[in-house]
Amino acid sequence: MKSANIGEIQRKLGVKADNIYGPITERAVRDFQRRQNLKVDGIVGPLTWRRLFP
């Protein structure tokens, strides 16, 4: 994943945008997926992406 995309994901999730997909970002993605009733895997795949950026 491009670091620019990681930064956008981080900003959307409200975590510090450092362009590194580390444990804080993964936890935020998992929390988002849980809230959205998506498969909780910590991966920003097509379904998670569409929910983040409608």
C-alpha positions in Angstrom: 0.0 0.0 0.0 1.3 3.4 -0.8 2.3 5.6 2.1 0.0 8.4 0.8 -2.9 6.0 1.1 -1.8 5.0 4.6 -1.8 8.7 5.6 -5.3 9.2 4.2 -6.6 6.1 6.1 -5.0 7.3 9.3 -6.5 10.8 9.0 -9.9 9.3 8.3 -9.6 7.0 11.3 -8.4 9.8 13.6 -4.9 8.5 14.3 -1.6 10.3 13.9 -0.8 10.4 10.2 2.8 9.1 10.0 2.3 7.0 6.9 3.4 3.9 8.7 0.9 1.0 8.9 1.8 -0.1 12.4 0.0 -1.5 15.4 -1.9 1.7 16.2 -3.3 2.0 12.7 -4.1 -1.7 12.5 -6.0 -1.5 15.8 -7.9 1.6 14.5 -8.8 -0.4 11.3 -10.0 -3.4 13.3 -12.1 -1.1 15.5 -13.6 0.5 12.4 -14.3 -2.9 10.8 -16.0 -4.1 13.9 -18.2 -1.0 14.1 -19.1 -1.4 10.4 -19.9 -5.1 10.7 -17.1 -6.0 8.3 -14.7 -8.9 8.5 -12.3 -7.9 11.2 -8.8 -8.6 9.8 -7.0 -5.3 10.1 -6.6 -5.1 6.3 -8.0 -2.2 4.3 -9.4 -4.3 1.4 -12.0 -3.1 -1.1 -15.0 -3.3 1.3 -13.2 -1.5 4.1 -11.9 1.1 1.7 -15.4 1.8 0.3 -16.8 2.2 3.9 -13.9 4.6 4.8 -14.2 6.6 1.6 -17.8 6.4 0.3 
